[in-house]
Amino acid sequence: MRVLGIDPGLAITGYGLVDGEGDRLESVAYGVVRTPAHTPITERLVMLYDELRCIAERYAPQQAAVEEIFFATNARTAISVSQARGVALLALAQARLPIAEYTPLEVKQATTGYGQADKAQMQEMVRLLLGLPDVPKPDDAADALAVAICHHSHSRFAGLG
């Protein structure tokens, strides 16, 4: 099963595609969609939507997984990330992909076995689980791969993948 993982953000949205069968996981592609800071938000959201639709068409995932938002401090950041997340959900839904959503805690738990793991621990486990020579860069791409890995793990135990 090929899963497209998304780590949403307005300035940078990470994406990662992971093929998996049983315990075997393989990275297909990963990267980020960047939107220019001084561009009107409506244009940035259109750019994000268009890029995610192109990624879905190019790599033909069977399912998608998106990280849920957890912000305790900055409301302005939470709003812009929420808008980007909504556009990502729309793009994936219009691509007719089943979409799962996971909290950061669930993603860390699935990739490291520990829900309080730090970013470096999680990224190193992404590297190990996918057999990559280096930790994926930038961080947003590694996080998106972790979301896809989390979905593979949940799907396997739920009998979906």
Secondary structure, DSSP 8 states (H G I E B T S, - for coil): -EEEEEE--SSEEEEEEEEEETTEEEEEEEEEEE--TTS-HHHHHHHHHHHHHHHHHHH--SEEEEE----SS-HHHHHHHHHHHHHHHHHHHHTT--EEEE-HHHHHHHHHS-TT--HHHHHHHHHHHHT-SS--SSHHHHHHHHHHHHHHHHHHHHT--
